[in-house]
Amino acid sequence: MPNIKSVIKDVKKSRQNHLRNISAKSAMKTYIKKANATVAAGDTDAITAAVAKTVSVIDKTAERGIIHKNAAARRKSRLMKRANKAAPAS
């Protein structure tokens, strides 16, 4: 543990940020799993709503710097690819 007061504060803040980032990343992954499950179920209206909400959550996560913007783009692309493949089938 550091002895300098400002460094102690930095460590504390870093731990808080780390916990918040883990929580946000976990929530994003949960939304992605739910959207994938909706796509597998095949309800067109539900797919549209789930994908829109998930894309929004991914964008917010990238905007806050929790994931890289290219990682966000990749996740959205894969999700949209699955959704578009399921949409014509139904």
N, C-alpha and C positions, 0 to 999 in steps of 0.2 A: 504494500500500500504506500502511495506517495506521502511525503511529508509537507509539501507545499500546498497551501490552501487552494490556490487556483487550479492546481492539477487534480486535487481531490474532487473539486467541483466538476472538472472536465470528465473525470472517470465516472462520476455519478450520472452526469448528463449522457455520456456515451452509453452507459448501461440502459438508461431509460429509452434512448433512441433505438437501441438494439432490440429491446422488447417490443417497442411499437412497430418496428420494421418487420419483425418476425410475425407479429399478429396480422399486419396488413398483407404480407405475402401469403400467409395461411388462408386468410379470407379470400384472396384472389384465386388461390388454387381451388378452394371450395366452390366458388362461383363457376370456375371452369369445369369442374366435375359435374355440377348440377346441369350446366348447359349441355355437356356431352351426353348425359343421361336423357335429357329432353330430346336431343337430336336422335338418340337411339330409339326413343319411344315413338317419334314420328309425327307428333301433333304440330302442324304448320304454324298456327298462331302462337303456341307456346314456344316453339323454336325461335321465332322472331323476337319475342319479348325477352327470352332468356339470353339470347346472343347479344341483343342490344345492351342489356344490363351488364353482362360480363365484359363486353368491350369497354364500357364506361369505367368499370372497376379496374381493368387492366391499364387503361389510359391514366387514371388517377394515380395508380401505383407507380407508373413510369414517370409521371410528372413530378412526383415527390422524390424521385431519385432512388426508390427502393429497388427497382429493377432497371436495367438499361433499356433505352428506347428501342434498340434493335431486338432485344429479347421480347419486349411488349409487341412489337410488330410481328415477330415470329409466332407468338402465342395467338394473336388475333387472326393471323393468316391461316394457321392450322384449324382454328375453330370455325372460321368462315368456310374453309374448304369442306369440312365435315357437314356443316349446315347446308351448304349449297348442293352437296351430293345427296343429302336426304330430302331436300325440298322437291325436286322433280319427281322423285319416287312416290310421293304422297299426293 
